[in-house]
Structures are given as C-alpha cells and as structure tokens.
Amino acid sequence: MKKNMLSKGILSAAVCSALLSASFVAGSPASASVQTGPVLQIEQFRFLDKELDRISLDKTSAPDGTRDGHFSLLLDAGDGFEIKTITMKTADANGKDTNHGIWKTWKAGTGDIGNLLAVVQDGKIINTGFQETLGTFKGVVQLELYASDNNSMKPGEYYYLEIATGGGTLRSFTTPFAENETSYAPVAIREFSWLDLDSDLTGISELVPDQRKDGHFRLKLSFAQKTEVLAVILRSTDKDGKDGYHGIWRTNRAGTGWLLGIMQGETAVNTGFKKDVKESVGSFRGNVTFDLYANNNGSIKNGEYYVVEVETSFGTVMSKPIQFGDPASNYVNDKA
C-alpha cells in the first residue's frame, strides 16, 4: 500500500486511544454521546481491495454479479463490548459526508435507507442480513467488511465507519478507495492491444454482424492453473484509467453496457450475453489468446483510451489504459 493511503486509512492504537479518550471528554464529532469507563478502541480501518463478489445489496447468500468493496477493521474490545451496529458512509478526503453511499448492518424499518454491510470474523459471516446487534466481542478483534458496489467503489471516494455500542457511537478516520496493486487471481494479462476498426462480427447483444464496424482488440492471458473466467469487461477511460463514460462492453449483464464478443481463433467463446450473471465465460489454463470485438457506439476511435478487466473466481486483474490508434500505447506485461 502507498504511504499516503496508509496515513489516511489506518488509525494506530496510540493515536486512536488518545483521540477517542479526548473525544469522550470534549464531546468531539468522534462520539455521538459522552461515555465514562473503558472505551472500545478502533485500532485500524482500511480499504483492502475490490476483488470478489460475495454478497448482494441486501443479503450475503446471493452474489449479484458486482464486485464488493472489501475492508479491514481491527478493534480492541477490552473485557467485552456489545457492538450493536456498524454503518459505513462515503466522505471526501477531509471526512465530510458526500452521500454517495451508505451501508449498514441493521435497518430500523421502512424508510431507513442503506445497503447491507456484511461482517466476517475468522472466515464466518456474522450477519447474513440486517440484524439488530452483532453481539459481544472481547479483546483484540479482527473483522472483515464487505459492501456491494452501488457505483461508489472507485478512485476518489473515501469511507468511514460509525460503530454503535451500548455506551455511545464511535466514528473512525476515513480510508480511501485504492485498487490493489496485485491480485489474488492466478492469471496475468500478458498483452492488451488495439488492432483495427475493419471488422463487423458483433451487434449490441449478439455475436452477429449489424453493418457497423467493431472495435477489434487483442487480449493475451497466462493462467497459472485451470481457472474459471467469470467475465471480461472492456471500458473507456481517460489516460489515467479513470472512467471515460464513453462506453462499456461486457460478457454478462451484471451492469449496463454492450456485448463484448470474444473469439479464440475461429471459435466463438460467447455468442451473446450470458443469461445468468453468474454463468462463466469458460475455464482456461496456460497461455490463451482472445480477439475482442466491441460493437462501435460511435466512441471507439483513434485517441480514445480503454482498459480490460478479467474477473475470475479468485479475483480480478486489470490492464493499464491503452490509446486506440497509437502503436506505442499497447499494454505488455512480461513479469513472472
């Protein structure tokens, strides 16, 4: 992790203890009410990755085809604290609410907005849905948090927690969104390059010609073991990789976008959108070369930037942006 991310995203035990103690005495925004006696300590809160799809917006038993934000929360509960609820909100770099998203472990009833915040301890999900209390915790407690993306898990966003206990509510420092530099997935993108605008193989939703030239890309992958590819996504960006909002092409209907047609030699890997968002593209191993065909909505042209994402059951890998029409802009990765 980068140092600036760590400095904003991690609250050390010593600093946290001093700040929280002061907040309970002075009534600062870190606490919603004054509490005396032992204090639940927030030792660390940070964004980890956006690799896997484990939950949906309101339950843990049904992934929804969208990768979740994954966070780490380290607490010191001392001799024992009941944690009633945890709420996560979006903020700017200064901790001011941006109202881009809210995730909760409990909703009071009709009209109480918020998506599910799943809490995991030692690999076990504590709350399979919204529930009134998370239980009592003792000593040092390591938790993982999962929040399904509502389009606010992206660069530029910050997050903070409000933890409600029997004696008051604690607020954590903010942590920034950060794409992890390495992936858990046993696959590497070896090459991602643009080829031409001369082909017409795919339409908007089916791999059939529609009298419009497709954006033609080449994708070379290296699989360390037999791996199931859940989806391949092509998206427009700027030169720094931020969303360009000029188009998105995908193999499934987990979100908006046009069909991304994939050919492996003369064989069609997909002939249209997968009917089930959880249906995979296929399983592959070793070195694989794909030709990608993106139906041109008018935005695929020289000078535009694109990245490709490959989602697997282990995690997701992403290329750097390439500029269509620039021979020197193709992405090549020959690292071990």
N, C-alpha and C positions, 0 to 999 in steps of 0.2 A: 504493500500500500504506500501511496505517496505521503510524504511527511505532512503536507498541508491538510490532507484528508484526515490523518490521524489526529492532528492537533485540534481539528474541529469536531471530529466524530467520537473521540474517546475521552471519557471523563475519568481521570485517575482516582484511586481511592483517597489519597490525601487531599487533593483539591476538592473532590466531591464532598468529603466529610466536612471540610471547613465551610464550603458554600451552603450545604444543606443545614448545618448547625446554625449558621448565621441567618439563613432564610427563615427558620422556625422562630428565631428570636425577633428578627426585624420585620417579619411578615412580607418578605420579598415575593415576586411572582413565582419562585420555585415551589411555593407551597400555597395551597388553597385555604388552609386553616392552621392555626397555631397548635403545636403538639409538644408535650413535655416528655421526658424519658427517652428511652432508646429510639433511634431513628433508623428506618430502612435505608440502606445505602445503595445508590446506583453507582456501581464501580465502572461500568463500561456500557456504551450503546453505540453500535456502528453498523453501517450498511455492509453486507458481505458480498452478495452477487445477485444476479438475475439469470440464473441458470435453468431452473427446473419449474415444471408446472405440477404442483401438488394439490392445490385447493382451488375452489371457485370463489365467487364473491360472497357466498353465504354458507358454505359447508366445506368440510375437509374431505369428504368421501367421493367427490366428483370433480376432478380436474376439468378446467374449462377451455383448454387449448391456448391459454395465455400464460407466459412465464411469470412466476411470482417474484416479488421483492423478498429477499432473504436477509434477515438482520440478526445480530448477536446482542444479547442483553445479559450482563453479569451483575448480580445483586449480592449484597451481604445482609441477610435477614436476621443475624444475631441469634438470639434464643428462640425466635419464632415470630413471624408476622403473617397475618392473613392478607393476601392480595385479592382484593375484590375484582377490580377490572383494570385493564390496560388499554389505553386509547392512543393511537398514533395519528399525528396530523402533519400536514405539509407546511413548510415555512420557507422564508428566504434565508440568505446567509447570516442575517442578524437575528434570526429566531422569530421574526414577525410572521404571523399566520398568512398563508397565501390562499387558503381554501380550495386547493386543487385536489384534495382527497382526505378522507377520514376513515380509519379502520378501528374496529372495536372488538373486544371480547364479549361485550354484553350490550344489548339494546333494550331500553326500558319499555318500549311498546310502539304502537302505531305512531308514525310521525318522527320517530327517533332515527335520524339518518346515519349511515355508515355501513361499510362493508366489513366482512369478517377479518379479524386478526387472529391467526392460528398460533398457539403457543405450544412449543415442543420442549420436553425435558428428557434427556437421556434417550432420545430417539422415539419417545412416546408422545402422542398428541394429548395435551391436557384438555382442550376444549374442542370437541368435534363440531360444535356450532356455537351460537351465542349462549352464554350461561352466566348466571348471576355472580358467581365467585369462582376464582381459580384455585382456592384452597390455601392452606397454611404452609409456609416454607421456613426452613431453618438453615442457619449457617450460610456458606457461600453457595449461591445458586446460579447455574449456567442455563440460560434459556435461549432457544432459537425462535424467531418470529417470522411468519410467512404472511404476505399480503398480496392478493391477486391484483394485477396491474389494472388500473382504471384509466390508463393513459397518463399517469403522473409518475411513473417509474422511469425517469430518463434524466440525462445530464441537465444540470441547473436546478434540480429540485433538492430540497433539504427536508429532514424529518425530525420530529421529536416525540417523546412519549409523555403521557400523563398516567401515573400509576396511583390508583385509589386504594387506600388501606383503611383499616378501622379508625385510624387517628388522623387522617388527612390525605392530601393528594400531592405527590411529588412530580416535578417536571424535570426531564433530562435535558442535557445540552442537545444541540442539533447535530445530525450526521448527514453528510452529503451523499447523493447518489454517486456511485462510482462503478464503472464497468470493470470487472475483474480482468487483470492482465493475462491470466491463464485460465483455462477451462478444465473441468473435470472430465470432459469428453475425450475418449481415445481416438480422436480424429483431428487431422490438421488440414487446413486449406493450403494446398501447395501452390495453386495458381488461380487467380481470378482475373479474367481479361475480357475486353470487348472485342468483337470480331467485325460485325457489319450490320447494315440495315437493308440487306438484299433478300432476306428470306420471308416467306409467308407460310408458316406452319400452324400457327395457333390463333384462335379467336379470344374473346373475352373470358369464356368459361369452358371451352372445349378445345382439344388439340385438333382443330380443323381450320383450313385457310379461310380468311374473311376479306380478302382483297386489300389488306393493309399490311405493310412491311413490319416485321417484328424486329425488336432489338435482340441481337444474337450475341450471347456471351459464352465464354468457355470457363468451366469450373473443374479443377483437378483436386481430388481429395486423397488423403492417405489414412487408412483405417488400421490401427494397431491390433484390432481384434474384430471379430464379426460384430457389427454394430447396427442397431435399428435406427434409421433416419426417420424422424417424426415429421419434419417439414423442412422445406428450403424456401427462403424468402429473399427477394430482391427488392431493395428500396432506394429511392432517390435521396440524396443527402447534399450538403454543401461540402467544400473541400476539407472541412474538419470532421466530417462524419455526423453532423447534426442533421436532423430530418429536413429534407428539402420540400416535402409536401407536394411533389410533382407526380408521385405515383408509388404504388407498392404492388408487387406481384408475388403470389404465393401458391403453394401446392394444396393448401386446405382453406376452409372457410372460417378459420379461427378469428378472423378480423376482416375488415374491408380490403378490397383490392381486386386486381385482375389475375387471371390464371398465369402461373409460371409453368410453361411446358418444358419437360425435361426429356432429352434423348440420350441414350447410351449407345453410341454407334448408330445403327439403323433401328434400334429397338426403342419404343416409347416407354419411358418409365411411368409416366402418368398420362392418361388420355383426357383428363379433366380434373375438376376439384374432387378431392376425397369427400365422400358423403358424410363420413363421421370425422369430426375434428381430431379424434384420437387415432384414426387409421393412419398407419405409417406409409411412407414412400416406398420402403423396402429395407432389406438388410444387406450390408455390404462389408467386404473385408479387402485388405491390401490396397493397391493403387487403383483409383477409379477416375475416369474422365467423363464429364457430362457436358452436353451442349444445352444451354438455357435459351428459351425463346419467350420473350415478353411482348405481348400484344401492344403495339405502339398507340398510346393515347394522345400522341402529339408532343409528349415531353421527352421522348428518347431521341436525343440529337447530340451532335458534337458540342462539347463544352459542359454537358451535364455530368454530375457525379453520382456514383452508385456504390452500394456495399451489398454483400451477400451474407446471409446467416444460414447456418446449418444446425438445426435442432435435433438432438438425439436423446435417447432415454437416460444418458449420463450427464447431459449438459449441452451448452450451445457454443459454437465457435463463430466468429465473425471476421470478415476481411477488413482491410483498410479501404478507404474510398479510392475508386479509380475514375478517371475522367474520360468519358466516351470521346473517341476521335483522337486522343493523344497517345501515340505509340509508346511514349516513355512513362505512361501512367499506370501500366498494368501491375497488379499485385502478385509478388512472388515470395514464397516462404520456403526456405530450404533448411530451416533449423531442425535439429533432431527432435 
